[in-house]
Each structure stands twice: as structure tokens, then as C-alpha cells.
Amino acid sequence: GAVVSQHPSRVICKSGTSVKIECRSLDFQATTMFWYRQFPKQSLMLMATSNEGSKATYEQGVEKDKFLINHASLTLSTLTVTSAHPEDSSFYICSAHQAGGYNEQFFGPGTRLTVL
Amino acid sequence: GENVEQHPSTLSVQEGDSAVIKCTYSDSASNYFPWYKQELGKRPQLIIDIRSNVGEKKDQRIAVTLNKTAKHFSLHITETQPEDSAVYFCAAQYYNQGGKLIFGQGTELSVKP
């Protein structure tokens, strides 16, 4: 149980285009999902907290108009990187907190974004 | 502010030796402290966690200790094996901020046969 999927696993796009990444909780309801970004040889940096049916809460320094987050249901959150540039190339990972659960977060497998 | 410091950044041990990784956190409101193992290109894998009402927890070769007063928590791996080689991250959870996790900088552990 407690499986989180992400799609796509890898994406290569041209500079200036937008890319959408999906995060799904497959066998549980997630009231809260989190989006992280990880550059090579660095830690996971929290970008935003996504709550079902409400606006996401962004961490300091993360541009909300560039990284659009939509948490439309209890099993799906999407992150759209708008007007992507090479510096946005990174490993994006989501995690989900189970509704009614206590502490543990369940991580998706990540999405490798490369912007040319 | 919210901050988690992790040391060392790299750690090399001989197979069979013990490895210790230490973290400190800044916010006394943190109540949950997980440890993750991450292999290259993969998702973080939870290996052990501890809640703020417990001082120590052990699971076979892995143990975690928590000192709430000092805001320190540590990961102990005994009888290390080459397959323990990976990057390890500590994290602190802020339950009153939606349960978000703040990660330490990571420790690259290398276990030499």
C-alpha cells in the first residue's frame, strides 16, 4: 500500500516551453502533497505544499507564477513548469501525506527534467 | 527559521565498522524525524524514523537517537556492508505547517569491502 506515482519519469523540452508533471497517490487519499526539487549532488529542497481544493503554499524564493501547482483531487497534484529554461533542469519529486495518517510521507519516483 | 544541519557530508568506513551521521534542527516545534537512503536517480527510501516522544529507536543494524533538549538526532549503522553505500538524508517535520519536511544536506556513505 501507500504507492505514489509520477508521470512522466523523464522529459526533455526546448527552452521556453511548459512542462506538466503529475503526482498520483494510487491506493490512498492524500490531503496534502509536497513538491521537491533536487539538483545533482544536492539535497531535496521543498518547493511548495499542495492542499486539495486550495491554493498551494510556496516556500520562500520559489516563484508561484513559474511553478504552477494544482491539487484538484485527493489523489492527484500537478506541477507545471512554465517557460522552462536550462536552469530549471532538475529532478522533481513529489510526496504525499495520507489523509488521517500520522507522519510518514510517501515519495514518488521522481521526474528528470532536461531543458535544452 | 527552519533549518536542518547534517554532518558529515561524506563518510568512508571499512566493511563491518559502524557509521554515525548527525543532524541538528532549529525549530522546537518539529515532532517527527525520518531518515532516508537515496540511491542515484531514485526516490528517497525511508529507513527509520523517530517521533519526539521517544529518545531512541532500533531496527536491526540501524538505530536513531533523539535529544530534544539539544535538538540533535543521529543515525547509527552497525556492521556496515557495501550495499549500505548511498546518500543518507535526515529530515525534520513541521506538523503545524502542513507536515512539511525540511531535509539536511545529505551524507554520502561509502563502505569499502
Interface residues (C-beta under 8 A of the other chain):
Chain A: T32 F34 Q42 S43 L44 M45 L46 T49 N51 T57 F91 I93 S95 H97 N103 E104 Q105 F107 G108 P109 G110 R112
Chain B: N31 Y32 P34 G41 K42 R43 P44 L46 D49 R51 F89 Q93 Y95 Q97 G98 G99 K100 L101 I102 F103 G104 Q105 G106
